[in-house]
Amino acid sequence: MFGRPQGVLGRLGGIIMARMNENCGAWVSDLLEIGPRDSVLEVGFGPGAVIKRISKLAPAGNVVGIDPSREMVEQARARNAIAIQSGRVDLRRGSVERLPFEDNTFDKALAINSMQSGRTRWPDCVKCGE
């Protein structure tokens, strides 16, 4: 349900993830010390709750997310519709293995609960709370 959410279970998973990841998202956002003009990438943004928080921390910046799940992209776009319409948030469906961005595009990057598939190797990762 959480590795690559889809369908009814994916929608339910998105609701659960939005609540479960709230504290961790706040913690990671604080660690990153996101400034008002920062450009930030979230890999595996799920239902977009953390994207919403980050877009408020970087009102003059740019917040971009990539997620492989069509269901999560739809939920996140709905949750962040105003920021997307204003051009401050860009959410895309895709894979971390093939990011569609130039090197050095972002000031900061994060990934929360994005290692379930086991397909991608993530060096130098920190678990929430460590």
All heavy atoms as an XYZ file, in Angstrom:
983
protein
N       0.813     -1.195      0.000
C       0.000      0.000      0.000
C       0.857      1.259      0.000
O       0.533      2.241     -0.619
C      -0.923      0.000      1.221
C      -1.740      1.262      1.329
S      -2.774      1.558      2.789
C      -3.136      0.019      3.481
N       2.011      1.261      0.712
C       2.793      2.479      0.846
C       3.965      2.571     -0.132
O       4.455      3.662     -0.382
C       3.313      2.624      2.278
C       2.219      2.773      3.294
C       1.963      1.772      4.211
C       1.428      3.899      3.322
C       0.951      1.906      5.149
C       0.408      4.048      4.244
C       0.173      3.044      5.157
N       4.441      1.444     -0.651
C       5.598      1.458     -1.540
C       5.346      2.178     -2.839
O       6.157      2.975     -3.290
N       4.226      1.931     -3.465
C       3.837      2.596     -4.708
C       2.316      2.644     -4.730
O       1.672      1.872     -5.422
C       4.383      1.842     -5.907
C       4.456      2.730     -7.124
C       5.289      2.119     -8.197
N       6.696      2.262     -7.822
C       7.656      2.451     -8.682
N       7.394      2.515     -9.944
N       8.887      2.563     -8.279
N       1.716      3.537     -3.946
C       0.266      3.564     -3.751
C      -0.514      3.716     -5.045
O      -0.149      4.500     -5.919
C       0.054      4.781     -2.853
C       1.369      5.041     -2.234
C       2.393      4.592     -3.219
N      -1.615      2.950     -5.134
C      -2.508      3.067     -6.282
C      -3.908      2.608     -5.893
O      -4.085      1.857     -4.937
C      -1.979      2.256     -7.460
C      -1.819      0.779     -7.182
C      -1.178      0.060     -8.358
O      -1.056      0.605     -9.438
N      -0.765     -1.162     -8.148
N      -4.898      3.082     -6.617
C      -6.277      2.673     -6.396
C      -6.830      3.102     -5.043
O      -6.337      4.032     -4.409
N      -7.862      2.397     -4.609
C      -8.541      2.717     -3.350
C      -7.580      2.613     -2.169
O      -7.546      3.495     -1.301
C      -9.767      1.796     -3.140
C     -10.393      2.021     -1.784
C     -10.789      2.017     -4.243
N      -6.788      1.550     -2.123
C      -5.824      1.405     -1.030
C      -4.764      2.506     -1.074
O      -4.302      2.979     -0.038
C      -5.165      0.030     -1.063
C      -6.059     -1.136     -0.658
C      -5.297     -2.455     -0.779
C      -6.585     -0.959      0.758
N      -4.400      2.925     -2.270
C      -3.442      4.015     -2.413
C      -3.996      5.323     -1.888
O      -3.289      6.093     -1.233
N      -5.271      5.596     -2.174
C      -5.900      6.809     -1.654
C      -5.924      6.787     -0.127
O      -5.601      7.769      0.532
C      -7.311      6.971     -2.218
C      -7.303      7.481     -3.653
C      -8.685      7.859     -4.140
N      -9.557      6.720     -4.386
C      -9.497      5.923     -5.442
N      -8.600      6.148     -6.380
N     -10.326      4.923     -5.584
N      -6.306      5.636      0.427
C      -6.318      5.484      1.878
C      -4.902      5.631      2.442
O      -4.682      6.309      3.447
C      -6.905      4.127      2.265
C      -6.887      3.792      3.758
C      -7.714      4.807      4.543
C      -7.421      2.381      3.981
N      -3.941      5.020      1.779
C      -2.549      5.137      2.204
C      -2.083      6.580      2.225
O      -1.362      6.997      3.125
N      -2.508      7.376      1.246
C      -2.151      8.785      1.200
C      -2.683      9.558      2.392
O      -1.991     10.399      2.976
N      -3.916      9.255      2.768
C      -4.509      9.904      3.939
C      -3.714      9.554      5.191
O      -3.402     10.418      6.017
C      -5.996      9.490      4.081
C      -6.802     10.061      2.912
C      -6.571      9.957      5.414
C      -8.189      9.466      2.763
N      -3.376      8.278      5.315
C      -2.599      7.821      6.477
C      -1.211      8.459      6.479
O      -0.744      8.964      7.504
C      -2.499      6.282      6.495
C      -3.891      5.674      6.735
C      -1.500      5.803      7.543
C      -3.963      4.178      6.488
N      -0.536      8.462      5.317
C       0.811      9.031      5.233
C       0.832     10.516      5.571
O       1.761     10.992      6.223
C       1.391      8.826      3.835
C       1.907      7.438      3.588
S       2.792      7.331      2.021
C       1.438      7.167      0.874
N      -0.195     11.245      5.127
C      -0.235     12.681      5.405
C      -0.208     12.937      6.905
O       0.457     13.861      7.377
C      -1.474     13.310      4.771
N      -0.895     12.104      7.662
C      -0.921     12.275      9.119
C       0.339     11.708      9.780
O       0.902     12.311     10.681
C      -2.157     11.600      9.691
C      -3.409     12.351      9.312
C      -4.536     12.112     10.290
N      -5.625     13.021     10.004
C      -6.761     12.667      9.457
N      -6.979     11.407      9.127
N      -7.706     13.553      9.234
N       0.756     10.537      9.335
C       1.910      9.873      9.965
C       3.215     10.646      9.759
O       4.082     10.641     10.619
C       2.085      8.459      9.403
C       1.084      7.461      9.925
S       1.279      5.813      9.188
C       3.014      5.523      9.312
N       3.366     11.280      8.611
C       4.630     11.940      8.283
C       4.689     13.396      8.726
O       5.695     14.068      8.516
C       4.887     11.857      6.777
C       5.176     10.453      6.334
O       5.559      9.604      7.136
N       4.982     10.180      5.067
N       3.627     13.889      9.337
C       3.574     15.306      9.710
C       4.719     15.708     10.639
O       5.435     16.679     10.381
C       2.228     15.620     10.358
C       2.028     17.083     10.630
C       0.638     17.390     11.165
O      -0.189     16.476     11.283
O       0.409     18.568     11.470
N       4.922     14.962     11.725
C       5.979     15.309     12.676
C       7.367     15.139     12.072
O       8.246     15.980     12.281
C       5.858     14.467     13.952
C       4.665     14.872     14.778
O       4.142     15.975     14.660
N       4.203     13.966     15.620
N       7.567     14.071     11.334
C       8.869     13.843     10.710
C       9.140     14.934      9.669
O      10.263     15.434      9.563
C       8.924     12.457     10.071
S      10.571     11.994      9.504
N       8.117     15.312      8.919
C       8.263     16.383      7.930
C       8.648     17.702      8.571
O       9.494     18.444      8.052
N       8.051     17.995      9.721
C       8.390     19.223     10.451
C       9.835     19.158     10.937
O      10.585     20.140     10.831
C       7.428     19.418     11.616
N      10.229     17.990     11.464
C      11.586     17.802     11.970
C      12.615     17.985     10.846
O      13.597     18.714     11.004
C      11.699     16.418     12.604
C      13.057     16.072     13.110
C      13.676     16.551     14.222
C      13.971     15.152     12.504
N      14.922     15.981     14.359
C      15.129     15.118     13.316
C      13.927     14.355     11.366
C      16.220     14.324     13.021
C      15.020     13.560     11.073
C      16.145     13.548     11.892
N      12.369     17.344      9.707
C      13.300     17.439      8.579
C      13.349     18.871      8.044
O      14.423     19.402      7.753
C      12.920     16.441      7.465
C      13.739     16.680      6.212
C      13.100     15.011      7.955
N      12.204     19.514      7.941
C      12.160     20.900      7.474
C      12.982     21.801      8.378
O      13.708     22.680      7.905
C      10.712     21.407      7.427
O       9.943     20.648      6.536
N      12.879     21.590      9.683
C      13.672     22.380     10.638
C      15.166     22.106     10.470
O      15.980     23.035     10.501
C      13.250     22.081     12.075
C      11.884     22.635     12.415
O      11.350     23.471     11.649
O      11.324     22.214     13.453
N      15.529     20.829     10.297
C      16.944     20.484     10.106
C      17.526     21.152      8.866
O      18.683     21.573      8.866
C      17.106     18.966      9.958
C      17.077     18.120     11.215
C      17.193     16.646     10.841
C      18.196     18.502     12.164
N      16.735     21.234      7.811
C      17.213     21.819      6.558
C      17.338     23.339      6.617
O      17.974     23.940      5.746
C      16.289     21.426      5.402
C      16.370     19.979      4.950
C      15.298     19.690      3.901
C      17.751     19.661      4.398
N      16.721     23.941      7.627
C      16.752     25.401      7.759
C      16.378     26.070      6.441
O      17.129     26.893      5.886
C      18.117     25.876      8.247
C      18.474     25.347      9.626
C      19.852     25.779     10.110
O      20.649     26.302      9.306
O      20.132     25.578     11.298
N      15.212     25.730      5.953
C      14.734     26.245      4.668
C      14.480     27.742      4.772
O      13.759     28.207      5.646
C      13.467     25.491      4.232
C      13.826     24.022      3.993
C      12.843     26.130      2.994
C      12.648     23.103      3.839
N      15.099     28.473      3.856
C      14.946     29.926      3.818
C      13.868     30.347      2.843
O      13.416     29.553      2.007
N      13.449     31.591      2.915
C      12.336     32.072      2.087
C      12.577     32.006      0.581
O      11.638     31.922     -0.194
C      12.130     33.513      2.540
C      13.271     33.864      3.409
C      13.949     32.606      3.830
N      13.835     32.001      0.162
C      14.142     31.975     -1.277
C      14.766     30.651     -1.739
O      15.228     30.543     -2.869
C      15.088     33.117     -1.630
C      14.486     34.477     -1.386
C      15.400     35.582     -1.870
N      14.896     36.884     -1.526
C      13.895     37.506     -2.140
N      13.283     36.913     -3.127
N      13.491     38.700     -1.756
N      14.778     29.649     -0.886
C      15.406     28.369     -1.226
C      14.645     27.621     -2.316
O      13.424     27.714     -2.434
C      15.499     27.465      0.004
C      16.670     27.814      0.905
O      17.580     28.541      0.447
O      16.677     27.361      2.062
N      15.428     26.871     -3.067
C      14.888     25.935     -4.049
C      15.055     24.540     -3.445
O      16.164     24.134     -3.128
C      15.672     26.049     -5.361
O      15.157     25.168     -6.318
N      13.929     23.827     -3.268
C      13.935     22.572     -2.516
C      13.319     21.444     -3.347
O      12.278     21.629     -3.978
C      13.143     22.724     -1.197
C      13.220     21.455     -0.362
C      13.655     23.917     -0.387
N      13.948     20.276     -3.295
C      13.442     19.073     -3.954
C      13.031     18.059     -2.901
O      13.813     17.749     -2.000
C      14.516     18.451     -4.849
C      14.213     17.060     -5.423
C      13.053     17.125     -6.418
C      15.453     16.463     -6.071
N      11.802     17.521     -3.032
C      11.408     16.380     -2.207
C      11.233     15.170     -3.122
O      10.448     15.196     -4.069
C      10.117     16.613     -1.430
C       9.815     15.402     -0.546
C       8.612     15.531      0.371
O       7.860     16.501      0.259
O       8.438     14.607      1.198
N      11.964     14.122     -2.812
C      11.881     12.869     -3.559
C      10.892     11.966     -2.829
O      11.033     11.709     -1.638
C      13.260     12.188     -3.641
C      13.156     10.817     -4.302
C      14.244     13.077     -4.384
N       9.873     11.492     -3.536
C       8.855     10.642     -2.932
C       7.944     11.458     -2.023
O       7.814     11.162     -0.847
N       7.314     12.494     -2.564
C       6.533     13.424     -1.760
C       5.202     12.888     -1.264
O       4.540     13.514     -0.439
C       6.299     14.740     -2.511
C       5.692     14.581     -3.869
C       4.344     14.305     -4.023
C       6.479     14.716     -4.992
C       3.784     14.170     -5.288
C       5.937     14.587     -6.262
C       4.582     14.310     -6.409
N       4.794     11.700     -1.726
C       3.547     11.100     -1.238
C       2.365     12.027     -1.418
O       2.203     12.628     -2.477
N       1.529     12.185     -0.390
C       0.319     12.998     -0.521
C       0.574     14.504     -0.512
O      -0.360     15.290     -0.621
C      -0.521     12.564      0.676
C       0.465     12.124      1.690
C       1.586     11.492      0.905
N       1.823     14.927     -0.378
C       2.155     16.341     -0.520
C       2.046     17.189      0.729
O       2.143     18.415      0.650
N       1.888     16.581      1.890
C       1.768     17.345      3.133
C       3.066     18.086      3.464
O       3.035     19.245      3.885
C       1.371     16.424      4.279
N       4.201     17.439      3.253
C       5.488     18.087      3.549
C       5.781     19.166      2.508
O       6.302     20.231      2.835
C       6.621     17.044      3.648
C       7.963     17.709      3.909
C       6.308     16.027      4.749
N       5.413     18.908      1.260
C       5.561     19.926      0.201
C       4.808     21.193      0.605
O       5.321     22.312      0.455
C       5.017     19.394     -1.147
C       5.928     18.307     -1.718
C       4.788     20.532     -2.144
C       7.168     18.771     -2.427
N       3.616     21.025      1.124
C       2.810     22.181      1.542
C       3.534     22.966      2.629
O       3.596     24.195      2.590
C       1.443     21.723      2.022
C       0.493     22.850      2.309
C      -0.901     22.336      2.563
C      -1.878     23.497      2.711
N      -3.258     23.019      2.796
N       4.086     22.265      3.598
C       4.826     22.919      4.686
C       6.038     23.663      4.133
O       6.302     24.813      4.488
C       5.251     21.879      5.713
C       6.075     22.450      6.841
C       6.541     21.355      7.798
N       7.303     21.909      8.873
C       6.797     22.470      9.962
N       5.491     22.530     10.122
N       7.578     22.966     10.900
N       6.787     23.001      3.268
C       8.001     23.604      2.717
C       7.671     24.835      1.879
O       8.378     25.842      1.929
C       8.791     22.563      1.893
C       9.340     21.487      2.818
C       9.917     23.229      1.107
C       9.886     20.284      2.089
N       6.585     24.784      1.126
C       6.217     25.935      0.283
C       5.889     27.159      1.141
O       6.089     28.294      0.711
C       5.064     25.591     -0.656
O       3.849     25.453      0.036
N       5.416     26.935      2.357
C       5.168     28.061      3.272
C       6.468     28.603      3.851
O       6.578     29.797      4.129
C       4.227     27.621      4.393
C       2.815     27.369      3.896
C       1.912     26.875      5.007
C       0.521     26.606      4.447
N      -0.374     26.049      5.468
N       7.459     27.728      4.024
C       8.756     28.156      4.533
C       9.582     28.877      3.469
O      10.484     29.646      3.800
C       9.551     26.948      5.053
C       8.975     26.227      6.265
C       9.733     24.929      6.526
C       8.996     27.130      7.479
N       9.291     28.608      2.193
C      10.030     29.210      1.080
C       9.059     29.951      0.153
O       8.920     29.613     -1.021
C      10.788     28.127      0.316
N       8.391     30.986      0.660
C       7.363     31.667     -0.139
C       7.891     32.359     -1.393
O       7.150     32.545     -2.359
C       6.750     32.674      0.835
C       7.824     32.923      1.845
C       8.565     31.615      1.974
N       9.166     32.724     -1.403
C       9.758     33.345     -2.581
C      10.693     32.375     -3.298
O      11.417     32.761     -4.213
C      10.523     34.605     -2.179
N      10.656     31.109     -2.891
C      11.518     30.100     -3.485
C      10.779     29.225     -4.471
O       9.741     29.596     -5.014
N      11.318     28.047     -4.658
C      10.768     27.085     -5.604
C      10.795     25.711     -4.938
O      11.831     25.292     -4.448
C      11.610     27.078     -6.879
C      11.037     26.194     -7.942
O       9.831     26.098     -8.099
N      11.894     25.537     -8.692
N       9.647     25.043     -4.914
C       9.554     23.725     -4.296
C       9.139     22.734     -5.372
O       8.117     22.919     -6.043
C       8.541     23.719     -3.128
C       8.457     22.340     -2.500
C       8.937     24.759     -2.087
N       9.942     21.692     -5.536
C       9.721     20.702     -6.591
C       9.680     19.324     -5.953
O      10.417     19.042     -5.005
C      10.850     20.766     -7.643
C      10.665     19.706     -8.710
C      10.919     22.154     -8.257
N       8.810     18.475     -6.474
C       8.744     17.116     -5.980
C       8.638     16.123     -7.117
O       8.122     16.438     -8.191
N       9.154     14.920     -6.858
C       9.039     13.828     -7.820
C       8.613     12.578     -7.058
O       9.094     12.315     -5.959
C      10.364     13.625     -8.599
C      10.156     12.672     -9.769
C      11.478     13.181     -7.696
C      11.174     12.832    -10.855
N       7.648     11.847     -7.627
C       7.115     10.643     -6.986
C       6.672      9.682     -8.087
O       6.104     10.123     -9.089
C       5.918     11.017     -6.098
C       5.553      9.910     -5.121
O       5.095      8.834     -5.555
O       5.732     10.125     -3.908
N       6.920      8.386     -7.915
C       6.552      7.428     -8.958
C       5.060      7.067     -8.993
O       4.587      6.495     -9.962
C       7.392      6.196     -8.617
C       7.581      6.277     -7.143
C       7.679      7.743     -6.838
N       4.310      7.415     -7.945
C       2.917      6.993     -7.838
C       1.954      8.021     -8.430
O       1.902      9.173     -7.986
C       2.553      6.759     -6.365
O       1.156      6.624     -6.209
N       1.191      7.596     -9.404
C       0.175      8.467    -10.012
C      -0.829      8.955     -8.957
O      -1.204     10.126     -8.941
C      -0.557      7.705    -11.120
C      -1.569      8.539    -11.857
C      -2.010      7.841    -13.113
N      -0.798      7.778    -13.925
C      -0.550      6.877    -14.858
N      -1.394      5.990    -15.162
N       0.574      6.872    -15.533
N      -1.223      8.058     -8.052
C      -2.183      8.406     -7.004
C      -1.624      9.505     -6.101
O      -2.320     10.455     -5.748
C      -2.534      7.167     -6.174
C      -3.513      7.437     -5.056
C      -4.871      7.914     -5.540
O      -5.389      7.378     -6.535
O      -5.413      8.844     -4.913
N      -0.351      9.385     -5.712
C       0.244     10.383     -4.832
C       0.412     11.721     -5.545
O       0.208     12.777     -4.940
C       1.590      9.902     -4.276
C       1.469      8.730     -3.304
S       0.450      9.097     -1.834
C      -1.134      8.421     -2.308
N       0.753     11.699     -6.812
C       0.872     12.944     -7.572
C      -0.481     13.657     -7.595
O      -0.564     14.871     -7.369
C       1.398     12.686     -9.004
C       1.340     13.950     -9.843
C       2.827     12.146     -8.954
N      -1.559     12.907     -7.821
C      -2.895     13.510     -7.849
C      -3.262     14.102     -6.493
O      -3.756     15.233     -6.410
C      -3.934     12.473     -8.274
C      -3.848     12.103     -9.731
C      -4.797     10.971    -10.116
O      -5.710     10.648     -9.318
O      -4.628     10.426    -11.214
N      -3.025     13.343     -5.406
C      -3.341     13.853     -4.073
C      -2.507     15.086     -3.739
O      -3.015     16.071     -3.201
C      -3.102     12.773     -3.005
C      -4.200     11.751     -2.933
C      -4.067     10.864     -1.709
O      -3.630     11.301     -0.649
N      -4.456      9.612     -1.851
N      -1.225     15.028     -4.039
C      -0.341     16.149     -3.716
C      -0.700     17.389     -4.531
O      -0.657     18.509     -4.006
C       1.115     15.748     -3.962
N      -1.055     17.204     -5.778
C      -1.453     18.356     -6.597
C      -2.729     18.990     -6.063
O      -2.862     20.217     -6.051
C      -1.619     17.942     -8.055
C      -0.290     17.753     -8.758
C      -0.443     17.363    -10.205
N       0.865     17.264    -10.846
C       1.068     16.638    -11.992
N       0.065     16.072    -12.642
N       2.283     16.595    -12.506
N      -3.662     18.178     -5.617
C      -4.889     18.719     -5.022
C      -4.575     19.474     -3.730
O      -5.092     20.567     -3.494
C      -5.894     17.590     -4.758
N      -3.723     18.907     -2.899
C      -3.373     19.513     -1.603
C      -2.598     20.821     -1.801
O      -2.649     21.715     -0.965
C      -2.540     18.525     -0.786
C      -2.122     19.034      0.566
C      -1.499     17.951      1.426
N      -2.550     17.272      2.175
C      -2.929     16.001      2.006
N      -2.316     15.244      1.125
N      -3.889     15.485      2.721
N      -1.874     20.959     -2.897
C      -1.015     22.120     -3.145
C      -1.455     22.953     -4.345
O      -0.649     23.656     -4.951
C       0.429     21.643     -3.341
C       1.013     21.065     -2.080
O       1.442     21.797     -1.201
N       1.022     19.743     -1.974
N      -2.734     22.897     -4.675
C      -3.253     23.531     -5.898
C      -2.937     25.020     -5.981
O      -2.523     25.514     -7.043
C      -4.760     23.303     -6.009
N      -3.100     25.743     -4.902
C      -2.859     27.195     -4.938
C      -1.386     27.493     -5.199
O      -1.051     28.344     -6.028
C      -3.347     27.863     -3.637
C      -4.871     27.739     -3.545
C      -2.901     29.307     -3.549
C      -5.458     28.144     -2.216
N      -0.490     26.787     -4.508
C       0.950     27.006     -4.707
C       1.378     26.590     -6.120
O       2.267     27.218     -6.704
C       1.752     26.247     -3.659
N       0.753     25.565     -6.666
C       1.054     25.145     -8.042
C       0.594     26.219     -9.019
O       1.331     26.604     -9.934
C       0.393     23.780     -8.356
C       1.093     22.679     -7.552
C       0.439     23.490     -9.856
C       0.373     21.339     -7.590
N      -0.616     26.725     -8.821
C      -1.144     27.772     -9.709
C      -0.298     29.033     -9.677
O      -0.158     29.719    -10.688
C      -2.589     28.092     -9.342
C      -3.547     26.981     -9.698
C      -4.941     27.197     -9.123
O      -5.195     28.156     -8.406
N      -5.850     26.281     -9.447
N       0.288     29.323     -8.521
C       1.127     30.523     -8.403
C       2.538     30.299     -8.955
O       3.323     31.236     -9.016
C       1.201     30.982     -6.947
O       2.007     30.099     -6.192
N       2.857     29.046     -9.306
C       4.158     28.735     -9.878
C       5.248     28.460     -8.860
O       6.408     28.301     -9.220
N       4.897     28.381     -7.581
C       5.904     28.140     -6.541
C       6.170     26.663     -6.312
O       7.190     26.291     -5.753
C       5.475     28.784     -5.217
C       5.445     30.288     -5.274
C       5.108     30.950     -3.957
N       3.864     30.472     -3.380
C       3.784     29.693     -2.289
N       4.857     29.309     -1.665
N       2.611     29.317     -1.828
N       5.236     25.795     -6.714
C       5.376     24.350     -6.525
C       5.212     23.649     -7.868
O       4.316     23.984     -8.646
C       4.341     23.824     -5.498
C       4.310     22.303     -5.470
C       4.644     24.365     -4.103
N       6.066     22.666     -8.107
C       6.029     21.854     -9.328
C       6.124     20.390     -8.900
O       7.142     19.984     -8.338
C       7.206     22.235    -10.221
C       7.324     21.391    -11.482
O       6.383     20.641    -11.813
O       8.380     21.485    -12.146
N       5.067     19.620     -9.127
C       5.033     18.209     -8.733
C       4.971     17.336     -9.971
O       4.099     17.505    -10.821
C       3.825     17.947     -7.820
C       3.790     18.780     -6.543
C       2.531     18.495     -5.755
C       5.026     18.529     -5.696
N       5.895     16.378    -10.050
C       6.003     15.531    -11.237
C       5.993     14.054    -10.868
O       6.463     13.665     -9.803
C       7.310     15.822    -11.971
C       7.451     17.268    -12.386
C       8.739     17.460    -13.119
N       9.018     18.873    -13.343
C       9.980     19.306    -14.124
N      10.762     18.440    -14.752
N      10.177     20.587    -14.280
N       5.508     13.262    -11.797
C       5.579     11.810    -11.656
C       6.880     11.363    -12.301
O       7.179     11.735    -13.441
C       4.385     11.148    -12.338
C       4.373      9.654    -12.142
C       3.035      9.077    -12.590
N       3.069      7.651    -12.454
C       3.113      6.805    -13.472
N       3.086      7.254    -14.708
N       3.178      5.516    -13.260
N       7.670     10.597    -11.553
C       8.934     10.139    -12.091
C       9.735      9.383    -11.046
O       9.248      9.087     -9.961
N      10.963      9.111    -11.394
C      11.832      8.267    -10.580
C      13.076      9.023    -10.141
O      13.636      9.825    -10.895
C      12.241      7.049    -11.404
O      13.259      6.338    -10.762
N      13.541      8.723     -8.950
C      14.762      9.332     -8.439
C      15.972      8.880     -9.264
O      16.971      9.597     -9.340
C      14.951      9.014     -6.936
C      15.217      7.534     -6.716
C      16.055      9.854     -6.339
N      15.892      7.729     -9.885
C      17.012      7.242    -10.696
C      17.239      8.099    -11.944
O      18.325      8.114    -12.489
C      16.798      5.786    -11.130
C      16.892      4.793    -10.006
C      15.545      4.500     -9.349
O      14.526      5.109     -9.719
O      15.517      3.654     -8.444
N      16.199      8.784    -12.400
C      16.307      9.614    -13.596
C      15.646     10.973    -13.341
O      14.626     11.295    -13.930
C      15.654      8.919    -14.792
C      16.433      7.718    -15.279
C      15.807      7.039    -16.478
N      14.624      6.240    -16.232
C      14.547      5.138    -15.491
N      15.606      4.708    -14.864
N      13.427      4.476    -15.362
N      16.265     11.762    -12.488
C      15.707     13.074    -12.172
C      15.792     13.986    -13.392
O      16.855     14.091    -14.022
C      16.464     13.712    -11.004
C      16.268     13.045     -9.647
C      17.195     13.685     -8.619
C      14.829     13.143     -9.200
N      14.703     14.662    -13.725
C      14.689     15.527    -14.908
C      15.164     16.954    -14.615
O      14.568     17.928    -15.078
C      13.205     15.508    -15.296
C      12.493     15.374    -13.998
C      13.376     14.486    -13.150
N      16.233     17.084    -13.837
C      16.732     18.393    -13.447
C      18.236     18.456    -13.665
O      18.931     17.456    -13.533
C      16.424     18.678    -11.965
C      15.011     18.383    -11.573
C      14.713     17.282    -10.779
C      13.976     19.184    -12.021
C      13.408     16.993    -10.424
C      12.655     18.904    -11.665
C      12.375     17.802    -10.868
N      18.726     19.644    -13.949
C      20.167     19.853    -14.089
C      20.829     19.723    -12.715
O      20.200     19.958    -11.683
C      20.440     21.252    -14.655
C      19.936     21.463    -16.066
C      20.689     20.634    -17.095
O      21.922     20.485    -16.953
O      20.046     20.137    -18.028
N      22.104     19.393    -12.693
C      22.868     19.376    -11.445
C      22.834     20.765    -10.812
O      22.774     21.779    -11.515
C      24.313     18.973    -11.706
C      24.457     17.501    -12.072
O      23.481     16.753    -11.923
O      25.557     17.110    -12.508
N      22.891     20.803     -9.504
C      22.939     22.048     -8.736
C      21.710     22.933     -8.921
O      21.789     24.150     -8.776
C      24.214     22.839     -9.062
C      25.455     22.041     -8.752
O      25.575     21.473     -7.672
N      26.365     21.972     -9.702
N      20.573     22.321     -9.220
C      19.320     23.067     -9.368
C      18.759     23.460     -8.009
O      18.128     24.506     -7.878
C      18.281     22.213    -10.133
O      18.777     21.954    -11.445
C      16.947     22.912    -10.249
N      18.994     22.637     -6.997
C      18.345     22.819     -5.703
C      19.338     23.187     -4.608
O      20.459     22.701     -4.588
C      17.584     21.540     -5.320
C      16.584     21.148     -6.364
C      16.861     20.142     -7.270
C      15.373     21.812     -6.461
C      15.947     19.795     -8.257
C      14.455     21.482     -7.446
C      14.741     20.468     -8.342
N      18.849     24.024     -3.687
C      19.643     24.375     -2.510
C      19.590     23.266     -1.481
O      20.556     23.018     -0.762
C      19.091     25.661     -1.862
C      19.116     26.829     -2.820
O      20.189     27.097     -3.394
O      18.059     27.474     -2.996
N      18.424     22.597     -1.409
C      18.204     21.564     -0.404
C      17.333     20.460     -0.987
O      16.564     20.700     -1.918
C      17.546     22.168      0.830
C      18.463     23.235      1.413
C      17.931     23.964      2.554
C      19.025     24.938      3.002
N      18.513     26.052      3.712
N      17.462     19.260     -0.416
C      16.657     18.121     -0.873
C      16.336     17.224      0.313
O      17.087     17.179      1.286
C      17.399     17.333     -1.943
N      15.226     16.509      0.213
C      14.817     15.593      1.267
C      14.027     14.432      0.684
O      13.479     14.524     -0.420
C      13.975     16.313      2.330
C      12.601     16.801      1.890
C      11.619     16.686      3.031
C      12.691     18.244      1.429
N      13.988     13.347      1.460
C      13.188     12.171      1.127
C      12.745     11.555      2.449
O      13.578     11.266      3.303
C      13.998     11.166      0.318
N      11.454     11.400      2.624
C      10.901     10.827      3.855
C      10.136      9.564      3.473
O       9.238      9.617      2.639
C       9.971     11.821      4.566
C      10.754     13.072      4.963
C       9.308     11.179      5.786
C       9.900     14.191      5.513
N      10.483      8.439      4.081
C       9.815      7.160      3.812
C       9.792      6.827      2.321
O       8.784      6.395      1.782
C       8.378      7.169      4.357
C       8.346      7.235      5.858
O       9.262      6.766      6.523
N       7.306      7.813      6.400
N      10.909      7.007      1.655
C      10.966      6.777      0.205
C      11.883      5.632     -0.178
O      12.388      5.586     -1.285
C      11.435      8.051     -0.497
O      10.508      9.071     -0.305
N      12.099      4.687      0.725
C      13.024      3.601      0.425
C      12.356      2.238      0.427
O      13.024      1.226      0.454
C      14.169      3.628      1.429
C      14.978      4.883      1.315
S      16.292      4.941      2.504
C      15.650      6.184      3.595
N      11.026      2.185      0.383
C      10.317      0.919      0.504
C      10.558     -0.042     -0.650
O      10.530     -1.237     -0.465
C       8.799      1.138      0.621
C       8.388      1.882      1.830
C       8.320      3.385      1.588
O       9.060      3.938      0.808
N       7.433      4.051      2.278
N      10.759      0.477     -1.841
C      10.849     -0.413     -2.995
C      12.118     -1.252     -2.993
O      12.155     -2.311     -3.578
C      10.762      0.393     -4.295
O      11.943      1.143     -4.486
N      13.170     -0.763     -2.354
C      14.413     -1.517     -2.306
C      15.183     -1.497     -3.610
O      16.221     -2.108     -3.738
N      14.701     -0.800     -4.612
C      15.371     -0.752     -5.911
C      16.497      0.264     -5.945
O      17.432      0.147     -6.708
C      14.361     -0.391     -6.998
C      13.325     -1.449     -7.194
C      12.384     -1.030     -8.295
N      11.275     -1.961     -8.343
C      10.097     -1.679     -8.811
N       9.847     -0.499     -9.306
N       9.142     -2.577     -8.820
N      16.374      1.300     -5.136
C      17.336      2.392     -5.171
C      18.260      2.322     -3.968
O      17.814      2.074     -2.865
C      16.580      3.741     -5.147
O      15.662      3.752     -6.228
C      17.531      4.901     -5.277
N      19.527      2.572     -4.180
C      20.475      2.654     -3.072
C      20.562      4.118     -2.642
O      20.742      4.997     -3.458
C      21.839      2.145     -3.501
C      21.792      0.688     -3.896
C      23.165      0.074     -3.745
N      23.130     -1.293     -4.167
C      22.871     -2.308     -3.353
N      22.613     -2.091     -2.092
N      22.861     -3.542     -3.805
N      20.446      4.343     -1.345
C      20.460      5.694     -0.787
C      21.656      5.828      0.137
O      21.588      5.482      1.302
C      19.174      5.940      0.001
C      17.964      5.995     -0.838
C      17.264      4.951     -1.337
C      17.283      7.160     -1.284
N      16.200      5.389     -2.057
C      16.190      6.742     -2.032
C      17.506      8.519     -1.103
C      15.313      7.640     -2.620
C      16.634      9.414     -1.687
C      15.546      8.974     -2.441
N      22.769      6.374     -0.324
C      23.932      6.544      0.548
C      23.716      7.672      1.543
O      22.993      8.613      1.280
C      25.061      6.880     -0.432
C      24.352      7.504     -1.583
C      22.999      6.837     -1.674
N      24.382      7.556      2.680
C      24.415      8.632      3.668
C      23.044      9.088      4.135
O      22.803     10.289      4.296
C      25.192      9.830      3.128
C      26.593      9.446      2.725
O      27.204      8.613      3.444
O      27.094      9.934      1.707
N      22.114      8.162      4.352
C      20.775      8.531      4.788
C      20.694      8.601      6.313
O      21.431      7.923      7.011
C      19.742      7.519      4.300
S      19.433      7.685      2.549
N      19.790      9.399      6.791
C      19.523      9.531      8.216
C      18.065      9.176      8.444
O      17.187      9.654      7.730
C      19.784     10.969      8.696
C      19.418     11.117     10.167
C      21.226     11.363      8.457
N      17.798      8.312      9.432
C      16.425      7.961      9.749
C      15.825      9.066     10.624
O      16.524      9.732     11.381
C      16.361      6.634     10.499
C      16.699      5.461      9.628
C      16.521      4.185     10.410
C      16.873      2.996      9.550
N      16.733      1.750     10.287
N      14.509      9.233     10.508
C      13.806     10.254     11.264
C      14.075     10.092     12.760
O      13.935      9.002     13.314
C      12.305     10.148     10.996
S      11.385     11.514     11.684
N      14.523     11.153     13.392
C      14.761     11.149     14.820
C      16.194     10.879     15.233
O      16.540     11.011     16.393
N      17.045     10.497     14.285
C      18.455     10.212     14.648
C      19.254     11.483     14.747
O      19.074     12.423     14.080
C      19.099      9.280     13.610
C      18.591      7.879     13.737
C      19.318      6.920     12.792
O      20.122      7.350     11.957
O      19.080      5.731     12.924
